[in-house]
Amino acid sequence: MPRKLRMEYLGAIYHVVNRGDRREDIFKDDLDRKEFLTTLEEACHKTEWQVHAYCLMRNHFHLVIETPQGNLVAGMKWLLGVYTKRFNIRHKLCGHVFAGRYKALPVDGNGDGYLRTVCDYVHLNPARAGLIAAASRVESFAWSSYPAYLKPPGQRPRWLRVDRLLGEKGIGRDSAAGRREFSRQMERRRQEDGSEFDAVRRGWCLGSEEFRHELLAAAAERVGASHYGEERRESGEEKASRIVREELRRRGVREEELPGMRKGDKVKVSLAQRLRRETTMSLKWIARRLYMGSWTYVSNLLHGNRKHPICVNSED
């Protein structure tokens, strides 16, 4: 089955979501929820994870975790495996508890508000799901990290890190006044339309263009046939653009010279050959990027036969 990319690096932040197998419950009661949080605490101790937010729903969970050691995969394997074993023992069951692979959305933690967005998304999940009455406050839902944010430091789990989210909300001190301001901001946020959360729900990463390009550059070196979709297309394009820049520099050709060069210039043909060998970019993309005219012209050049075009799809 095609798989989403797993990007791991020191200090990475992720929004992690996993659902029950066949959308069945992963928490049958509050004892299960307590067991999951205990298991999460153990995972944090083993991996040095820092949790910025969590929310336990009936058939899925949300985590916003920071991985100082770049060990998301190993930590999630342990967390899900151990909780599954404990859940099955308690309920006298066997088999899968979680459905397939978890979703892990990389989040830009540079302080420009992306962590705030994803944590607000997690903390407001019960309100969006209709689990909090209109007259009740957000903290009335007990099974998220939000109520812990409103408590003094000594009453919070040690593995819950609050300073970065408070900082992105402009709250300089973890004081009683700061926590009241945090609560006021969240209640106002609850009344908004939530359009800012679209990138959390549908995107493959959440961050600035620089952050996005850094991820794509790293992904270009490791993406394979088992990955597809937006990540594969964009990381392939990032790799192809890097190859173009490298080849032009090596040959002493400036980028702005490409449009004025002949469509069939040997530099362009050589570049096109390398792009076809080392990337998955289409003939149409290559023709456009190198200013080589139509994709059929590029195809004929690469096959050394301009009189009898090769039957090939422009998107291949």
N, C-alpha and C positions, 0 to 999 in steps of 0.2 A: 504494500500500500504506500502511496506517496506520503511523505512526512514533512512536517514543518521543521524549519531550521532551528537548532538549539545553539544559540550564541552564548558562550561562556567566557568571562574574563574577570579579572580581579575588580571587586567593587561594583559589579553589575547589579542593577535593580530590575525586578520583574514583577509584572502582574500575572499571577498564576491562578488558573481556574481548572477545576476538574469536576466532572459530574458522575453520578451513579450509573452503573451498567444498566442499559435499557431505561435510563432516567429514573431508576428506582432510588429509594431513600438510602443515603449514606449515614444519616443520623436518624435513628428510630425514636430516640428520646434524649433527655438532657444528659444522661449518663454517657451516651455515645459522644456527645459534644464535649463533655469534660475529658473523656478519654482521648479525643482527637487533640485537644489543646495540650494535654499531658505529653502526648506523642510529639507534637510540634515543639514543645519545650525541650524534649530530649534531642530532637533533630537539631535545634539551634545550638545546644551544648556541644554536639558532635561536630557541627559544620561551621560554627561561629556566625551563622546567619543572624541578621538583624531584621525583625519584623516591623514594618511601618504601619501596616493595617491588615485586618483580617475580618471576614464575615462568614459565618456558618449558616447556610440555608438548609432546607430540608434534604434536597437531593444534589447539592453542589456546594463548593466552598470557593472563596476568594482569598488570596494572600498577596500582599505587596511585600516582597522580601529583598533584602540587600545581601549580596554574597561576597564578603571581603576576600574569600579564598577562591572565588571563581568555580564553585562546586555545586551548581544547581542540580545537575543530573544525578550525581551520586546522592545528594541529600534528598531529592524527591523520590528516588528509588527506595531509599530507606524509609522515609516517612509514609509513603503509600503502602509499601509492603508490610510494615509493622502494624499500621492501623488496620489494614485488611485482615491480618492474622488475628488481632485482638477482637475486631468486630465479629468475625466468624466464630471464634471460640465463645464469645459472650452469647451470641444468638443461635449457636449450634447449627451453623451453616457452613458451606464450603464454596469455593469458586471465587469469581471476580466480584469486587465491590465497585470498582471504578471503571468507567467506560474508556477504553483506548488510552491514547496519550493525552497528557494534560496540555493545556495551552499556556505558553509562557511568553508574554509580551515584554520585550525590553523597554525600559523607561529611562529617559534622559534625566540624570540626577544633578544637573549643573546649577540648579537653583532658579530656573526660569519658569517655574510653575507646573512642570509636567508631573512631578511627584504629587503636588497638591491635587491636580486633576484626577489622577488615578486613585488616590486615597479617598477623595470625596466620592468618587464613583462607587468604591467599595462600601464606604460607610452609609451611603444613601440607598444601597441596594434594597434593604428591607422596606424602605418607604416607597420605592418604585414598584415593588412587588405587592403593595397593599397590606403589608404586615404591621404597619404602624397607623393607628387611627389618626384622623386629621387633627383631633384635639390633643393628641399625645406628642411628646417631644421625641427627637431621634434617639436619645439615650434609653428610651423605654424598651428598645430591642436589646436584650441582654447579650446576644451571642455575636457581638462584633467588638472590635477594639475601641470603638468610639466611646462607650461609657468609661473605659479605663483612661482615656485621654482627659476626662473631666475629674479624675481623682488625683490626690497628691502622689508624688513619685513613689513613696514607700508602699502604696497600695496597688501598684501596677506590677504586672509580670516583668521580670528582669530582662526578658528577651524582647520586650516591646520598646522600640526607640521612637520617641515623640519629638525630639528637638528639630529634626529636619522639616517635618510637616509644619510645626508651629512657625519655624523660620520662614517658610514659603508663604505663610499667611500673614506675615508681618508682625508676629507675636514674639517679642524678644526674650521674654522670661517665662519660665514654667511656674508661674505664680497663680494664686487664686484669681487675681484680676485677669491674667492672661488666659486662664481656662474659661472664664466667663466670656471673654471676647471670642474665644474659639467657638463656644456654644452659640453665640449670637450669629457669627458668620455662617455656621452650619445650618441654622434655622432659616436664614435668608437664602442660602444656597438651595435648600429644599424646595423653595418656591419657584426656582428658575426652570426653564423648559428642558434643560439637560442636553441641549444640542452640542455643547462642548464635549460630551462624552462619546460622540459618534466615533472618534478616532480610537477610543479605548475598546469599543465593541467590534469595530471592523478593521482596524489597522493591524499591521504586522510589527510596528514599533511605535513608540510615542516619544517624540523629541524634536529637536531642531534639525535643520537641513544638514548641518555639520555632523551631528550625531548620526543621522540617517546614512550619510555617505561613509562615515567610518565603519558602520555595521556592514554596509554593502561591500566595501573594500575587503573587509575580513571574510565575508561570506563568499566572495568571488573566488577565494583560494580553496574553499572547501566544499562548495555546493556540488552535488552529484545527481545522478539520475533518479535517486529516491526522493528528491525535493522538487517541488514545482510551484506554480502560481506566481503571485506578484514578487515574492522574494527571489525566485529563480530568474525571472525576466530581468529584474532590476539589478541583481548582483551580476548577471551575465553582461549587462550593459556597462556596469562599472568596470568590470575586468576588460572588456573590449576597448573602452575609452582609454584605460591605462596603457594597453598595448599600443594603441595609436600614438599616444603621447611619447612613449618610449622609443618607438620606431622612428618617428619624426625627429626626435632629439638626436638619436644615433646617426641619422642620415643628414643632419644639419638642415632640415627643412622646417620652416616656421608654420604653425597652424594656419595663419592667415594666407599663406601661399597656396593652400590646397585648391580653393575655388578657381584660381587662374591657371592651374596646371592642366595638361591634357587629360581627358577622361581615362585614356588607356596608358597613362604614364607608367613606366616600369616600377616606380616607387609605389604608386597606388596599387598596381597589380600584386606586387610582393606583399604589401600590407593586407590586401584582401585575402590572399592565400593563407597568410598566418591567422587572420581572424577566422577563416573557415576551419582551419586545423584546430585552433585552440579555444574557440568559443562556440556558443550556440546561437549567435546572432544571425538573423535572416539576411538573404541577399538584398532585400529591400533596404534594411538598416545599413548594410555596408555601402550600398550605392549612395544613399543619402549622406552618410557620415563622411565619405571620401570624395564626394562630388564626382561620381562616376557615371551619372546619367541614370538609365533605367536598370532595373535588376536583371533583365534579360541580357543586356549588354555585358554586365559583370559576369553572368553565368557563362556566356560565350567566351569571354576572355579567359576565365579560369579553366575552361575545358579545351581551350586552344582551337575552337571551331566556331568561326563567326558566320559561316554560311548555313550551317545546320544546327539550329539551337537545340540544346538539350532540354528535354521535358522535365522541368523542376519547378516546384512551388516557390513563389517569392517569399513565403513565410518560413521555408525550411532552412 
